[in-house]
Amino acid sequence: MGDDRPAWAQWSFLVPPGELCDWRMVLTYDAAADVGLLAELPGDPPRLAERLGLSEHAVRVVLEALAVWDVVELGDDGAYRLGAAAPGPAAAAVLRHHARSIRNWGTIADRLRGPPPAGHRGDPRGVGIMLDALAVNGRESAPAAVDACLGRVPGARHVLDLGGGHGEYALEFARRGLRVTMQDRPAVIELAGLKSTLAEAGVELFAGDFFETLPASTFDLVFCAGVVYTLGAERNVELFRRVRSLLSAGGSLAVHTFLRGTDPLATLFAVQMLGATGGDSHGEDDHRRWLTQAGYGTIEVQRLPRRPEWLVFATPVE
Ligand SMILES: C[S@@+](CC[C@H](N)C(=O)[O-])C[C@H]1O[C@@H](n2cnc3c(N)ncnc32)[C@H](O)[C@@H]1O
């Protein structure tokens, strides 16, 4: 929308203080996308409202507001159509995730009072919106993350992308010639199964909760991105223990995460996790302690070029 920065930098909630885009546009855009209004353009408010079964009054108010940001524009014929600043697919995905984050941050007072978040497992559309946005981020993050992993385990041939979600990291490993298995919850793997890119790249999909089942194989690398910060201490130790049995001799676990105390973005992300899952931006010391408890010996951290990303590498004790 008239700005050359990548979609994540422009539209995400996870940007430095002072760089956040207009929350009013984010929520209005998300509402219009949610009811199918934008997909139904061009049209005038009465006809759009009738076609979609919406309130004509509300459709007019929302379209007039979106025209303020040039997301839509009003033609001489009285019909609204997409405007010069209408977001493309990547920006739309990040914006919709941002809207969910605003609603999530609206629950922080409840977290302060104590009850844990309800979570989004029962909301498949919400999971799809999150994964579409994280795919945008993943496409930008994957090359450097995979470089770092292959620097650490240069001879790696078979990698498990654990909690792979959208599959952008799996795709990048496949581009480098590795055999790739991607595990996630059944509902997410069902979505991944619809993606021709993953099938064409030969990514093998494995459906199942990783606390209950894991692939019957060993791996030179278990890459686990965006998972550890959604969990608390006990679950992370359990996860690291379970993963250890999957690693072949000389293999390594690579945890891709945000480390507390390294970047204001990691500090702000902890609020997102507080609202969404009860997780946290855990510190390097937490990772070291949990990995040691889970039977790992050599533990190293590496900062990645994209803020606030880190890799924590760990090798099991022989
Ligand atoms: C925040 S997303 C991260 C996706 C991707 N790895 C990334 O970094 O962009 C977390 C992913 O982990 C998956 N996940 C979380 N808990 C899981 C579990 N117990 N078993 C399998 N997958 C799980 C979620 O379904 C989701 O796809």
The ligand as a Tripos MOL2 file, in Angstrom:
@<TRIPOS>MOLECULE
LIG
   27    29     1     0     0
SMALL
NO_CHARGES

@<TRIPOS>ATOM
      1 C1          3.2960  -21.0200   15.4560 C.3       1 LIG1
      2 S1          3.1340  -22.3480   14.3440 S.3       1 LIG1
      3 C2          4.7530  -22.3940   13.5980 C.3       1 LIG1
      4 C3          4.7340  -22.8780   12.1680 C.3       1 LIG1
      5 C4          6.1060  -22.8790   11.5090 C.3       1 LIG1
      6 N1          6.9550  -23.9040   12.0630 N.3       1 LIG1
      7 C5          6.7420  -21.5250   11.6630 C.2       1 LIG1
      8 O1          7.6990  -21.3930   12.4330 O.co2     1 LIG1
      9 O2          6.3070  -20.5760   11.0130 O.co2     1 LIG1
     10 C6          3.2270  -23.7640   15.4090 C.3       1 LIG1
     11 C7          2.9370  -25.0390   14.6800 C.3       1 LIG1
     12 O3          3.1780  -26.1310   15.5610 O.3       1 LIG1
     13 C8          2.1010  -27.0240   15.4630 C.3       1 LIG1
     14 N2          1.9630  -27.7350   16.7410 N.ar      1 LIG1
     15 C9          1.8030  -27.1890   17.9550 C.ar      1 LIG1
     16 N3          1.6640  -28.1470   18.8800 N.ar      1 LIG1
     17 C10         1.7350  -29.3240   18.2390 C.ar      1 LIG1
     18 C11         1.6600  -30.6910   18.6500 C.ar      1 LIG1
     19 N4          1.4520  -30.9930   19.9340 N.pl3     1 LIG1
     20 N5          1.8030  -31.6450   17.7170 N.ar      1 LIG1
     21 C12         2.0060  -31.3300   16.4110 C.ar      1 LIG1
     22 N6          2.0790  -30.0430   15.9580 N.ar      1 LIG1
     23 C13         1.9380  -29.0690   16.8640 C.ar      1 LIG1
     24 C14         0.9080  -26.1370   15.1870 C.3       1 LIG1
     25 O4         -0.1910  -26.8760   14.6460 O.3       1 LIG1
     26 C15         1.4950  -25.1280   14.2280 C.3       1 LIG1
     27 O5          1.4280  -25.5370   12.8980 O.3       1 LIG1
@<TRIPOS>BOND
     1     1     2 1
     2     2     3 1
     3     2    10 1
     4     3     4 1
     5     4     5 1
     6     5     6 1
     7     5     7 1
     8     7     8 2
     9     7     9 1
    10    10    11 1
    11    11    12 1
    12    11    26 1
    13    12    13 1
    14    13    14 1
    15    13    24 1
    16    14    15 ar
    17    14    23 ar
    18    15    16 ar
    19    16    17 ar
    20    17    18 ar
    21    17    23 ar
    22    18    19 1
    23    18    20 ar
    24    20    21 ar
    25    21    22 ar
    26    22    23 ar
    27    24    25 1
    28    24    26 1
    29    26    27 1
@<TRIPOS>SUBSTRUCTURE
     1 LIG1         1 GROUP 0 **** ****
